[in-house]
Amino acid sequence: MQRSFMKSVQSQAFLLMQRILPQHLLMALVGWLAGIRIPAIKNFLIRTFVSAYDVETAECARAVPDGFRDFNDFFTRELAEGARPVDGAPTALVSPVDGILSAAGGIDGNSLLQAKGIHYTLEDLLATDLDQAARFRDGSFATMYLAPYNYHRVHSPLGGRLTAARYVPGHLYSVNQTTVELLPRLFTQNERLVCHFDTAVGPVALIFVGALNVGSVSTPWTGRIRVRKKGVVDDLAYAAAGVSVEVDKGQMIGWFNMGSTVIVLLPPGACSWREGLVNGTRLRMGEAIGTLSLDADRS
């Protein structure tokens, strides 16, 4: 009983600390530190991080730490060719990230599960017009948490055409399990990048959710996206960059400059989740997490 009480007190104190902290100022400080290129300092930071979080370095495409110009370059590292084979079956929906499954299942009307007893809505998550949110009513969702030791690049879970991307300003609360279980509507309060795709199973959305100490989110088309706490939702003109917006399954579409969470939304009847996929399942990018219903009537 006493241990449970102390854990509750510590959790509440951690949440209070996040409310008090100047989140964006702290983010800027962490970003500055992660960008230092003095070899002795950046190598110390990388080695300390690898040791503290037991990071798997054998699969990195470059030597650790000397092959990286700064800590952030290491954090957003690419992997060696073949380190993450992508399931090529036409019906395979693959994990877009390395991470831990926080929640997956059906969307109840417009309500998604955050944690036991805590829900949030499609409209609040997407922060766009009601027509877009309505396309995912009674659909499916999966939420994946990227721990500090994970590979932090995000890939497309299926092939399709990127039709829109919107940056939503917001807070930078931690997305660890403690905060997820305590803070209502966490994913709708934090800053996020919402990417919309047209696919063979209909509309699909992939949401990058920012978090405490996240330096920023980047994509190959926009570069680093400037983060902020307040303001209007920004439409990012991907097509204006002069590149194709067609993406293949497993194609890299962005990365976190520190860790966070990714949410995938699918329309009704588009997907059935893999048997045995439960909260806490460890995921690797490219492995099948569901089966797509390619023959369903989308009219």
N, C-alpha and C positions, 0 to 999 in steps of 0.2 A: 504493500500500500504506500509506504513512504517513498520507495523508488519510483512508483508511478506518479506520485505527487510532485516529486522533484523534477521528473522528466517533463511534466506539464508546465511547471514554473519556468524551466529553461526554454521550452518551446515558445511560451508567451513572451519571454524576455527577448528572444531572438527576433520575433515578429515586431515587437516594439522598437527594437534597435533599427530595424529596416525602415520603419515609419519615420524615425527621427533623422536617420542619416541623409546627408545631401547626396542622393543617389547618382545624379548626373555628374556632380563634381568628383565623386569617388571614381566613377567610370573614367573620367578624363585623366585622373591621376594614374589609374591602373593602365590605361592606354598608353600614357607617356612612358611608364616604366617598361611596358611590354615592347616599346619601340626603340629602346636603347640599343645601339649597335656597337658599343665598345666591347670587343671580344671577351675580355675577362668578366665583365658584368653579365652580358647576355649568356655566355656559357655557364656561369654560375647559376643564373635563373633557370636555365633549361635543365641542368643536371639536378638541381634541387627539386624541381617539379617532377621530373622523371622518377626520382627516388621516393618522393612523398606519395605519389599516386600510382606507383608501380606501372608506368606506361610501357606498353609493348613497343619497342623501338626497332626490332628486327625487320618489321614489315615496312619501315619508312623508305621512301624513294631516295633520300639523301642521308649522308652520315650525320649522326647526332653526337655532339652539338655543332660541330664545325661547319656543317653544310647549310646552316641557317643564319640569315643575316641578323635576326633579332628573335626575341621570345615569341612574338606574335606570328612570325613566319613559321616557327616550329609548331605553334598551337594549331595553325590552319594547314598543317602539313598534308601533302599528298602521299599516297601509299605506292609501293612498288607495283609494277604491272602484274596483274593476275592475283593480287592479294585479296580482292573482293569480286569473285565471279558473280555475274548477274544471271539469275534464272531466266533462260531464254524461252520458256514455254509461253505461247501466246496468251494463255489464260492466267499467268502468274502475276499477281500484284506483289511487288517486292518492297522490302523495307528501304526507305530513303536514307537511312542513317544507321550508324552503329549507336546503340543505346539500350535503354531499359524500357519495356512497355509499361506505361503508367495506367492506361485504360484503353479498352477497345470494345466495340459492340455496336448496338443500334442507337440511332438518334430518336428519342421519344418525342415525336412532333418536332419542336424546335429546341428541345432540351438535351444537353450533353452532360455526361458525368465528369466531374472534376476529381472528386474523391467521395468516399462514403458519406452520404447525406448532403453533399454539395454539388449543385448543378449550375450551369450557365446557358445562355441562349445563343443560337446561331446569329441572330441579329447583332448582339453585342460583340461577338467574336469577329465577325466579318466587317462590322462598322461600315456597311454599304447599304444600298437600297434594298427594300424588302423582297423584290423579285429575285435577287441573287441568293438571299438566304432561303427563300422558299424552294429553290431547286434541290436543297439538301434535306428538307423536312422528311422525317422517317427514313433517312438514309443510314449510312454507316460512318463511323469515325474510329481513328486510332491516335493515341497520344504517346509520344516517345520522348523520354528524358535523356539528354546527353550529359553524362557525368564528365568531370574534368579530364579523366584519363582517356576518354573516347576520341576516336577520329571525328573531326568536326566539320567535314564537308557534307553537304546535303545533295542528294541525287533524286532524279525523277522516279517515282514508283511505277510508272507505266509510260508508254509512248503517247504523245499528243501534241497539241499546239498551244503554246502559251499565249493567252488572249489578253491578260491584264495582270498588273502587279500594283499593289497599293501599300504605301507605308503609313501605318497608324501610330501617331505619337502616344506616349504613355509613360507609366512608371517603370522601374527596373527592380521589382521585388525578386528575391531568390525564387527559383522554381524547384527547389529540393522537396523531398517528401514532407518534411515538417511544415513548410509554408503552404504546400498544396492542400494539406489536410486542415489548415487553420484559416486561410484567407479566402473568403468567398469571392468568386468571379476573378480569381487571380489572372487567368489567361486573357481576360477581357480588359484588365487594368494595365497590364504591361504593354510596352511598345511591341509592334509586330509588323512583319511583312507578309501580306496575303497575296499568293499567286494563284491565278485561275487558269485552268486548262480545259480545252475541248478534247475529248478522247473517244475511243470506240464504245465506251460505256456511259457516255454523257459527260456532264460537267464534273470536274474534280478540282478541289482546292487544297493547296498545301500552304500551311501557315508557319512561318518562323516566329517564335515567341522570344523576345528579348528577356534578359534577366540581370540580376545584380552582378556587376563587374563585366558585363558584356561590352566590349569596346565598340562594336557595331556589327551590322550585317552587311555582307558584300555579295554581289552577283557578277558573273562574267560580263553582263551587258551594262550595268550601271556603275561598277566599281563600288567603293565604300559609300554606304548611305548615311547621311548625316543624321544623328539621333537627336531627339529633343523630347521634352516632357509634354509640351502643349502645342496646339495649333491644329490646322485642318489636315484631313487625310490627303496625302499626295498620290496622284496617279503617276506612275513611272512609265514613260513611253519606251518600252523595250524595242519596238520596231524602229523607232527613230535612230537607234544606234547603228542601223544598217546591217544587222545580222539576222539570220533566219530565226524564227520563233518556234520552229518545229523542234521538238525534243524527243530523243530516244529513251526507252526504258534504261535506267541506270546512268543517264547522262548527268554530269555535275551541274547543278543550277544555282548553287550559292554556298556560303559558309559563314559560320559564326566566328567572330574574332575573339570571343570567349564562349563558354558553354551555355546551353539553354535547352529549349523544348521545340519539337516539331509536331504539328497536328495535321492529319490527312482527313479530308471529308469526301465522301462519295454519295451519289444519289441513291434513291431506293432501288433495291434489287440488283445493284451493280456488282456486289461482291459478297462472298461468304468467307469468314475468317478461318484461318488454318486451325485444325483441331489441336487442342492443347495450348493455344495461345492465351495465356492468362497474365494477369498483372504480375510484374516482376520478371517476366521472360526477357532474357538477354537477346538482343537482336544484332545481326550483322548486315550491313548494307548489301543489297543484292539478293538476299535469301527471300524465298516466297513467304509471305505472311497471309495471303488470301488467294482466293480463286475468283477471277472475273467472270461475269455472266455475259459473254459476248453475244449470245443469241437472243437476249431479252429484247422485247419491243420497247423502243425509246420514244415512240411517237406521242 
